[in-house]
Amino acid sequence: MKPPRKILVCGIGNTLRGDDGAGIAVAEQIAQLQLQDVTVETRRQLQPEMAEYFPQYDIVLVADASVVANEVEITKATCTHVFAPASSHHINLTLLNAMAAQLYGKEINLYSCAVPAAQFEIGENFSAATAKHVKTAVQKITQWLQTINNEH
């Protein structure tokens, strides 16, 4: 029997900027489910240090608000050669994966859960649409985790 996979679900966002806190809300709800072999964390933004930390896990899923996505979607982040931005606030999953490969010789098995968002004004409340998307994201991530565990 194979040992269980170490899985990290990381919610990214700012809970004081409306829909931007969607990734954190998703992660907090996943944490409440207390899923076996799943670690849950939250962060305000992606940080370069995560390129060293994330490879400790077999699978990493990052949930974050998205102004581009029209529906909740889970996609695999790829590792490509990219140029580093001038600001750590502009790090994306592709760059993080490339940094891990270049600096530590290990590509992260990295996935993104995009949660559609539109309202980023100061405040702790989600728009009605994003509140629904958060619930959908929790359901999709839970199903996705069951699928990848069954494949193991």
Backbone hydrogen bonds, N-H to C=O, Kabsch-Sander energy under -0.5 kcal/mol:
donor,donor_aa,acceptor,acceptor_aa,energy
7,I,5,R,-0.7
7,I,37,D,-1.8
8,L,59,I,-2.5
9,V,39,T,-2.9
10,C,8,L,-0.6
10,C,61,L,-3.0
11,G,9,V,-0.5
11,G,41,E,-2.7
12,I,63,A,-2.9
13,G,43,R,-1.7
15,T,13,G,-0.6
17,R,14,N,-1.8
18,G,123,G,-3.2
19,D,119,Q,-2.9
20,D,17,R,-2.1
21,G,18,G,-1.7
22,A,19,D,-2.1
23,G,12,I,-0.6
23,G,20,D,-0.5
25,A,21,G,-2.3
26,V,22,A,-2.4
27,A,23,G,-2.2
28,E,24,I,-2.7
29,Q,25,A,-2.1
30,I,26,V,-2.2
31,A,27,A,-2.6
32,Q,28,E,-1.6
33,L,29,Q,-0.7
33,L,30,I,-1.0
34,Q,31,A,-1.6
35,L,30,I,-0.5
38,V,35,L,-1.5
39,T,7,I,-3.2
39,T,37,D,-0.5
41,E,9,V,-2.3
43,R,11,G,-2.6
50,M,47,Q,-1.9
51,A,48,P,-2.0
52,E,49,E,-1.2
53,Y,49,E,-1.6
54,F,50,M,-3.0
56,Q,53,Y,-1.7
57,Y,54,F,-2.3
58,D,6,K,-1.9
59,I,6,K,-1.7
60,V,109,N,-2.6
61,L,8,L,-2.9
62,V,111,Y,-2.7
63,A,10,C,-2.3
63,A,61,L,-0.6
64,D,113,C,-2.2
66,S,115,V,-2.7
73,E,114,A,-1.3
75,T,73,E,-0.5
75,T,112,S,-2.4
77,A,110,L,-3.0
80,T,78,T,-0.6
82,V,80,T,-0.7
90,H,87,S,-1.5
91,I,88,S,-1.2
96,L,92,N,-2.4
97,N,93,L,-2.4
98,A,94,T,-2.3
99,M,95,L,-2.6
100,A,96,L,-2.1
101,A,97,N,-2.2
102,Q,98,A,-2.6
103,L,99,M,-3.1
104,Y,100,A,-2.0
105,G,101,A,-0.9
106,K,100,A,-1.4
110,L,108,I,-2.0
111,Y,60,V,-2.9
112,S,75,T,-3.2
113,C,62,V,-3.0
114,A,73,E,-2.4
114,A,112,S,-0.6
115,V,64,D,-2.6
117,A,66,S,-2.4
120,F,118,A,-0.6
123,G,16,L,-2.2
131,A,127,S,-2.3
132,K,128,A,-1.6
133,H,129,A,-2.1
134,V,130,T,-2.4
135,K,131,A,-1.5
136,T,132,K,-2.2
137,A,133,H,-2.6
138,V,134,V,-2.2
139,Q,135,K,-2.0
140,K,136,T,-2.8
141,I,137,A,-2.9
142,T,138,V,-2.2
143,Q,139,Q,-2.3
144,W,140,K,-2.7
145,L,141,I,-2.9
146,Q,142,T,-1.9
147,T,143,Q,-2.3
148,I,144,W,-2.6
149,N,145,L,-2.0
150,N,146,Q,-2.1
151,E,147,T,-1.6
152,H,148,I,-0.7
